[in-house]
Amino acid sequence: MTPAGAPTVAIVGRPNVGKSTLFNRLIGRREAIVDAQAGVTRDRHFAAAEWNGRRFWLVDTGGLVFDTGDSMNRAIRLQVEQAVAECDLVLFVVDVQAGVHPADAEIARYLRKAGRPVILVANKADHLPDDPRPLAFYELGLGDPFPVSAAIGKSSGDLLDRIVSLLPADGAVEPADAVHVAVVGRPNVGKSSLVNALVGADRVVVADEPGTTRDAIDTPLEHAGRRLVFIDTAGLRKRSKVNEDLEFYSTLRTARAMERADVCVLVVDAADGMHAQDLKIVTDAWERGAGVVVAVNKWDLIEEKDSNTAVRGQRELVERAPFLAFIPFVYLSAKTGQRVAKVLDVILEVADARQRRISTAEVNRVLEALLQRQQPPQPVGESVRLLYASQIGTAPPRFAIVANRPEAIPESYTRYLVNGFRDAWAFTGAPLDIKFRRKRRERR
């Protein structure tokens, strides 16, 4: 299944020929990690691209290496082969500075057998138009080499013209209300396994080695007639442990993924429990305004448990971070499939709560009931009065309450109102914000 029904273009090639640099150039922003170290891109990386009114999906892949006994290279090869099988067009990237490599010839033979349309992209041709080196790649038998310099952008526009001219007719366009879901958590808790279990295909590299996901990977799917886009992210580590540049970039990319997510699914290892770093992750997502779901993975490995085990665990967590009381927990096993499907339903429930809008009349009815139950503390001097309220935004829900003395309302009373609003409308898994404002006339 191609994402959103739009045409798909896969970028393939041996390691370190500039595939991720070309990917970033074509989509017009830095999405894929680019580093001098070979083999940085390990998974298929989806991103939307548009040129001359044509929208398509671009897929960055790991460096293709044949005839190797390395388990990671085998996993990457399977990813590349799946990307080629699903795509409408292949961009085969070669390095003109290195010349024709034996691995290039092997990939060319594979692509000819695959039967997909191919553009042979001769990258690192920095001295166009007077650079004869791309001509050497005619021997690969894939037609005219298309010289570009992805690093400095030479001929990238011409390449995009060529790409869209070879694409099939547009399919369905991704709905504007697609729910973007960031799958976050510490390394090796099963994030990639969960995404693969949800989409029903091995779209993300899963290996015994912890930390195999370095980029944020977009994986679209449909559930209950809704479009969801999963962002499987690199595991977040404590900053003191982020030593390599790549780990730093991955951590930064995960934070960016959380920023653009509607819902964050925090994956926790059931045996290890929720660590301080997990609390930091979920707090960051909550404060950014994303909805949150906690997926307790590897629940099948907990042998001594009863019907109250989960309840007791959640109660202890709420004591450490009270806002967790508003967040749904799903106890599952990505390996066995136990309760995996429930995660999709809960995600949509949280996404809908985050977008929920309450009428002004209903807001004021609930506010009046809360005031009758408990008035705000009255300091010495002028009394504090809450006059009326309305919802001023969604994603997440935001409310404004007009008061005669906003500065005199303590945090404890704000929490009382937030809890009262949640009792009335739930807003399951979604942050809720209340602001106090002074009447306009009094402000003047």
KOLTORKE-884809 format. One record per residue (C-alpha): residue number from 1; residue in one letter; x, y, z. Coordinates in steps of 0.2 Angstrom, whole numbers, plus 5000, padded with zeros to 4 digits. Example, Ala and Ser with C-alpha at 12.3 -4.5 7.8 and 13.67 -1.06 7.14 Angstrom:
! KOLTORKE-884809
  seq  type    px    py    pz
    1     A  5062  4978  5039
    2     S  5068  4995  5036
END
This chain:
! KOLTORKE-884809
  seq  type    px    py    pz
    1     M  5000  5000  5000
    2     T  5007  5017  4995
    3     P  5005  5031  5008
    4     A  4989  5041  5005
    5     G  4987  5034  4988
    6     A  5000  5046  4980
    7     P  5014  5040  4969
    8     T  5029  5034  4977
    9     V  5047  5037  4973
   10     A  5061  5027  4981
   11     I  5079  5032  4982
   12     V  5091  5018  4982
   13     G  5110  5015  4980
   14     R  5125  5009  4989
   15     P  5131  5017  5006
   16     N  5137  5035  5006
   17     V  5133  5040  4989
   18     G  5122  5055  4995
   19     K  5105  5047  4995
   20     S  5099  5056  5011
   21     T  5107  5073  5005
   22     L  5096  5071  4989
   23     F  5081  5066  4999
   24     N  5083  5082  5009
   25     R  5086  5093  4993
   26     L  5070  5086  4984
   27     I  5058  5088  4999
   28     G  5066  5106  5003
   29     R  5069  5103  5021
   30     R  5081  5093  5033
   31     E  5072  5077  5037
   32     A  5084  5063  5035
   33     I  5100  5062  5045
   34     V  5115  5066  5034
   35     D  5133  5062  5040
   36     A  5150  5057  5033
   37     Q  5149  5040  5041
   38     A  5142  5027  5029
   39     G  5126  5018  5033
   40     V  5117  5031  5043
   41     T  5100  5028  5035
   42     R  5094  5011  5040
   43     D  5075  5012  5038
   44     R  5064  5017  5024
   45     H  5060  5036  5027
   46     F  5044  5043  5020
   47     A  5041  5061  5017
   48     A  5028  5071  5006
   49     A  5035  5081  4992
   50     E  5027  5092  4979
   51     W  5033  5100  4963
   52     N  5023  5109  4950
   53     G  5007  5105  4958
   54     R  5011  5086  4958
   55     R  5011  5078  4975
   56     F  5021  5062  4978
   57     W  5029  5052  4992
   58     L  5048  5051  4993
   59     V  5056  5036  5001
   60     D  5074  5037  5008
   61     T  5082  5020  5010
   62     G  5098  5012  5018
   63     G  5113  5008  5009
   64     L  5111  4993  4998
   65     V  5124  4979  5001
   66     F  5123  4962  4993
   67     D  5132  4946  4998
   68     T  5135  4950  5016
   69     G  5133  4940  5032
   70     D  5130  4955  5043
   71     S  5112  4954  5050
   72     M  5109  4973  5050
   73     N  5114  4974  5031
   74     R  5102  4959  5028
   75     A  5088  4969  5036
   76     I  5092  4984  5027
   77     R  5092  4975  5010
   78     L  5075  4968  5014
   79     Q  5069  4986  5018
   80     V  5076  4992  5001
   81     E  5068  4977  4991
   82     Q  5051  4981  4999
   83     A  5053  5000  4995
   84     V  5057  4995  4977
   85     A  5043  4983  4976
   86     E  5030  4996  4982
   87     C  5036  5011  4973
   88     D  5031  5019  4956
   89     L  5048  5026  4952
   90     V  5066  5022  4957
   91     L  5080  5035  4959
   92     F  5096  5025  4958
   93     V  5110  5036  4965
   94     V  5128  5034  4961
   95     D  5144  5044  4965
   96     V  5153  5052  4950
   97     Q  5168  5056  4961
   98     A  5170  5038  4965
   99     G  5166  5032  4948
  100     V  5158  5015  4943
  101     H  5159  5004  4958
  102     P  5156  4985  4958
  103     A  5141  4987  4970
  104     D  5133  4999  4957
  105     A  5134  4986  4944
  106     E  5126  4973  4956
  107     I  5112  4985  4960
  108     A  5109  4990  4942
  109     R  5107  4971  4938
  110     Y  5094  4970  4953
  111     L  5084  4985  4947
  112     R  5083  4978  4929
  113     K  5075  4962  4936
  114     A  5064  4972  4947
  115     G  5055  4980  4932
  116     R  5052  4997  4939
  117     P  5055  5014  4930
  118     V  5072  5020  4935
  119     I  5081  5037  4934
  120     L  5100  5035  4936
  121     V  5105  5050  4946
  122     A  5124  5054  4945
  123     N  5127  5063  4961
  124     K  5141  5074  4967
  125     A  5143  5082  4949
  126     D  5148  5099  4956
  127     H  5156  5106  4940
  128     L  5141  5105  4929
  129     P  5138  5108  4914
  130     D  5157  5104  4910
  131     D  5159  5088  4920
  132     P  5161  5072  4909
  133     R  5162  5060  4923
  134     P  5143  5055  4923
  135     L  5146  5048  4905
  136     A  5155  5033  4913
  137     F  5139  5027  4921
  138     Y  5131  5022  4903
  139     E  5139  5005  4906
  140     L  5126  5001  4919
  141     G  5113  4999  4906
  142     L  5100  5010  4914
  143     G  5099  5024  4901
  144     D  5106  5042  4902
  145     P  5114  5047  4918
  146     F  5105  5062  4926
  147     P  5119  5073  4934
  148     V  5116  5083  4949
  149     S  5124  5090  4965
  150     A  5112  5087  4979
  151     A  5124  5096  4991
  152     I  5123  5112  4982
  153     G  5107  5110  4973
  154     K  5113  5110  4955
  155     S  5100  5102  4943
  156     S  5089  5097  4957
  157     G  5074  5107  4949
  158     D  5077  5098  4932
  159     L  5078  5082  4941
  160     L  5061  5086  4949
  161     D  5054  5090  4932
  162     R  5060  5073  4926
  163     I  5052  5064  4941
  164     V  5035  5071  4940
  165     S  5035  5068  4921
  166     L  5037  5049  4924
  167     L  5024  5048  4939
  168     P  5007  5039  4936
  169     A  4991  5049  4938
  170     D  4988  5055  4956
  171     G  4979  5044  4968
  172     A  4969  5049  4983
  173     V  4976  5064  4993
  174     E  4980  5062  5011
  175     P  4966  5070  5021
  176     A  4969  5086  5030
  177     D  4963  5078  5046
  178     A  4975  5064  5046
  179     V  4981  5060  5064
  180     H  5000  5060  5066
  181     V  5006  5049  5080
  182     A  5024  5049  5087
  183     V  5029  5033  5094
  184     V  5042  5038  5108
  185     G  5051  5030  5122
  186     R  5068  5024  5128
  187     P  5079  5013  5117
  188     N  5075  4995  5115
  189     V  5057  4995  5123
  190     G  5049  4989  5107
  191     K  5043  5004  5098
  192     S  5048  4998  5080
  193     S  5040  4981  5085
  194     L  5024  4990  5090
  195     V  5023  5000  5073
  196     N  5026  4984  5063
  197     A  5012  4975  5073
  198     L  5000  4990  5070
  199     V  5003  4991  5051
  200     G  5005  4972  5048
  201     A  5021  4973  5039
  202     D  5040  4975  5043
  203     R  5041  4993  5038
  204     V  5054  4997  5052
  205     V  5070  4988  5055
  206     V  5069  4977  5070
  207     A  5085  4969  5077
  208     D  5092  4963  5093
  209     E  5104  4977  5094
  210     P  5096  4991  5104
  211     G  5094  5008  5095
  212     T  5093  5002  5078
  213     T  5080  5016  5073
  214     R  5090  5032  5071
  215     D  5078  5043  5060
  216     A  5060  5047  5063
  217     I  5050  5036  5051
  218     D  5033  5040  5044
  219     T  5022  5025  5041
  220     P  5004  5029  5035
  221     L  4989  5017  5038
  222     E  4970  5017  5039
  223     H  4959  5012  5053
  224     A  4940  5014  5056
  225     G  4940  5025  5040
  226     R  4953  5037  5047
  227     R  4971  5041  5041
  228     L  4984  5039  5054
  229     V  5003  5042  5051
  230     F  5015  5034  5063
  231     I  5031  5042  5066
  232     D  5043  5028  5074
  233     T  5057  5038  5082
  234     A  5074  5035  5088
  235     G  5075  5031  5107
  236     L  5077  5046  5118
  237     R  5092  5044  5130
  238     K  5097  5056  5144
  239     R  5107  5070  5137
  240     S  5122  5065  5147
  241     K  5123  5049  5138
  242     V  5121  5056  5120
  243     N  5139  5056  5115
  244     E  5140  5052  5096
  245     D  5134  5066  5084
  246     L  5122  5054  5077
  247     E  5114  5050  5094
  248     F  5112  5069  5096
  249     Y  5104  5071  5079
  250     S  5092  5057  5082
  251     T  5087  5064  5099
  252     L  5084  5081  5091
  253     R  5074  5073  5077
  254     T  5063  5064  5090
  255     A  5059  5080  5098
  256     R  5054  5087  5082
  257     A  5043  5072  5078
  258     M  5034  5076  5095
  259     E  5032  5094  5090
  260     R  5022  5089  5074
  261     A  5013  5074  5082
  262     D  4994  5075  5087
  263     V  4996  5060  5098
  264     C  5012  5053  5106
  265     V  5012  5035  5111
  266     L  5025  5032  5125
  267     V  5031  5014  5124
  268     V  5036  5007  5141
  269     D  5044  4990  5145
  270     A  5033  4981  5157
  271     A  5047  4973  5166
  272     D  5057  4989  5168
  273     G  5043  5000  5172
  274     M  5042  5019  5169
  275     H  5059  5027  5172
  276     A  5063  5045  5176
  277     Q  5067  5047  5157
  278     D  5050  5040  5152
  279     L  5042  5053  5163
  280     K  5052  5067  5155
  281     I  5047  5061  5138
  282     V  5028  5060  5142
  283     T  5029  5077  5151
  284     D  5038  5085  5136
  285     A  5024  5079  5125
  286     W  5010  5084  5137
  287     E  5018  5102  5138
  288     R  5019  5103  5119
  289     G  5001  5101  5118
  290     A  5000  5083  5111
  291     G  4988  5070  5116
  292     V  4997  5055  5125
  293     V  4994  5036  5126
  294     V  5005  5025  5137
  295     A  5008  5008  5129
  296     V  5015  4996  5142
  297     N  5024  4983  5130
  298     K  5030  4965  5134
  299     W  5015  4963  5146
  300     D  5015  4944  5141
  301     L  5032  4942  5150
  302     I  5025  4947  5167
  303     E  5021  4931  5175
  304     E  5015  4935  5192
  305     K  5001  4947  5189
  306     D  4982  4948  5193
  307     S  4968  4959  5188
  308     N  4974  4973  5200
  309     T  4992  4973  5194
  310     A  4990  4987  5181
  311     V  4979  4997  5193
  312     R  4992  4997  5207
  313     G  5005  5002  5195
  314     Q  4996  5016  5188
  315     R  4991  5022  5205
  316     E  5010  5023  5210
  317     L  5014  5033  5194
  318     V  5000  5045  5197
  319     E  5007  5049  5214
  320     R  5024  5054  5205
  321     A  5015  5064  5190
  322     P  4997  5068  5194
  323     F  4993  5072  5176
  324     L  4995  5054  5171
  325     A  4978  5051  5179
  326     F  4971  5059  5163
  327     I  4981  5047  5151
  328     P  4975  5030  5145
  329     F  4986  5015  5148
  330     V  4986  5000  5136
  331     Y  4994  4984  5142
  332     L  5000  4974  5127
  333     S  5012  4963  5118
  334     A  5019  4969  5101
  335     K  5026  4951  5099
  336     T  5010  4941  5102
  337     G  4998  4954  5096
  338     Q  4989  4955  5113
  339     R  4978  4971  5113
  340     V  4988  4979  5099
  341     A  4973  4983  5089
  342     K  4966  4992  5105
  343     V  4980  5005  5103
  344     L  4972  5011  5087
  345     D  4955  5014  5095
  346     V  4963  5023  5110
  347     I  4974  5034  5098
  348     L  4958  5040  5089
  349     E  4949  5043  5105
  350     V  4963  5054  5111
  351     A  4964  5063  5095
  352     D  4946  5067  5095
  353     A  4946  5073  5113
  354     R  4961  5084  5108
  355     Q  4950  5092  5094
  356     R  4933  5093  5104
  357     R  4924  5109  5105
  358     I  4912  5114  5119
  359     S  4898  5127  5116
  360     T  4900  5143  5126
  361     A  4883  5140  5135
  362     E  4889  5123  5141
  363     V  4906  5130  5147
  364     N  4897  5143  5157
  365     R  4884  5130  5164
  366     V  4899  5119  5171
  367     L  4908  5134  5177
  368     E  4893  5140  5187
  369     A  4891  5123  5195
  370     L  4910  5123  5200
  371     L  4908  5141  5207
  372     Q  4893  5136  5218
  373     R  4903  5121  5224
  374     Q  4918  5131  5228
  375     Q  4922  5149  5226
  376     P  4940  5155  5222
  377     P  4950  5161  5238
  378     Q  4946  5179  5243
  379     P  4961  5189  5247
  380     V  4960  5205  5258
  381     G  4953  5219  5248
  382     E  4942  5218  5232
  383     S  4933  5201  5230
  384     V  4938  5189  5216
  385     R  4924  5185  5204
  386     L  4924  5174  5189
  387     L  4912  5182  5176
  388     Y  4910  5170  5161
  389     A  4920  5158  5151
  390     S  4922  5151  5133
  391     Q  4933  5139  5123
  392     I  4946  5148  5113
  393     G  4955  5134  5104
  394     T  4957  5116  5101
  395     A  4972  5104  5098
  396     P  4974  5105  5113
  397     P  4957  5112  5121
  398     R  4960  5129  5128
  399     F  4948  5140  5138
  400     A  4948  5158  5143
  401     I  4939  5164  5159
  402     V  4936  5182  5162
  403     A  4939  5188  5180
  404     N  4939  5204  5188
  405     R  4956  5200  5196
  406     P  4965  5187  5186
  407     E  4982  5189  5195
  408     A  4974  5184  5212
  409     I  4968  5167  5207
  410     P  4980  5154  5214
  411     E  4987  5139  5205
  412     S  4977  5127  5216
  413     Y  4961  5134  5211
  414     T  4966  5133  5192
  415     R  4969  5114  5195
  416     Y  4951  5113  5203
  417     L  4943  5121  5188
  418     V  4954  5110  5176
  419     N  4948  5094  5185
  420     G  4930  5100  5185
  421     F  4931  5103  5166
  422     R  4938  5085  5164
  423     D  4924  5078  5175
  424     A  4912  5086  5163
  425     W  4920  5082  5146
  426     A  4934  5070  5150
  427     F  4946  5075  5136
  428     T  4954  5058  5138
  429     G  4973  5059  5135
  430     A  4973  5077  5130
  431     P  4981  5092  5139
  432     L  4969  5106  5144
  433     D  4973  5124  5147
  434     I  4964  5138  5156
  435     K  4969  5156  5155
  436     F  4962  5170  5165
  437     R  4958  5187  5157
  438     R  4952  5204  5163
  439     K  4937  5212  5155
  440     R  4942  5223  5140
  441     R  4935  5239  5148
  442     E  4945  5236  5164
  443     R  4961  5232  5154
  444     R  4959  5249  5145
END
